[in-house]
Structure formats: structure tokens, C-alpha cells
Amino acid sequence: MTGVGMVMRKLGSTAKPVQDIKVENGKWTIITTTTFKTTNIEFRLGEEFEETTADGRKVMTKMTLEKNKLTQDQKGVNGGKDSVLVREVNGDTLTMTLTADNVVCKRTYKLVNLAAG
């Protein structure tokens, strides 16, 4: 895969995703929903797992948590690109920063419901 195609790039730039993050008995679930796609990952902190990203890349992922930052470290499979997503909560805002190669993308979410888990 050489990169994200123009159609996927346009769709991604106009999407207004909703992320539902849950933790139950040490198992995390992140469901990201847009009008054209839903992705779902389930994991335990510190344990590597196979993931297919929203843009179709196959990666091996490890999630870590440090204070208010959840880091998603993705290593490309079969020559695919590596990327890192950091979700940081400050008050009622979640900022997600995605870094791949020298490109950085930031997306800001408004927390709707913060339940203890």
C-alpha cells in the first residue's frame, strides 16, 4: 500500500466521528463510528494485538496508558507504515494526535459522558 487514496482522504477530512471508549475488567473497547464506517478494537494494556486500521492497513498494535494519555503504537505489517495515535483527556476534551512518517493530524472530541470504569 503506497498511501491513502484521494477519495478516502476526502471522506476522512469531512467525517465527524464518535468514539465510544469502555473499560471492563481490564479489557478496553474503542468503537469509532462515522456515517460511512465503524471500527472496533478490543485490547488489554501492554499486550500486542493485530488490528486493521480505518484506512485498511494491517498493523500490530500495543496500547499503553500514562496518566491521561492513551497511546496506540501501530507497527505496519509486510512493509506497511507505522503510526502512533495519542488520545489525551483534559477536562471535557479528548485530543487525538496521529503521527505517521513526518505527518501529524489532530482531532478534538467533546466528552459527552465520562463514566467510571
Secondary structure, DSSP 4 states (H G I P E B T S, - for coil): --S--HHHHHHHHH---EEEEEEETTEEEEEEE-SS-EEEEEE-TT--EEEE-TTS-EEEEEEEEETTEEEEEEEESTTPPPEEEEEEEETTEEEEEEEETTEEEEEEEE-------
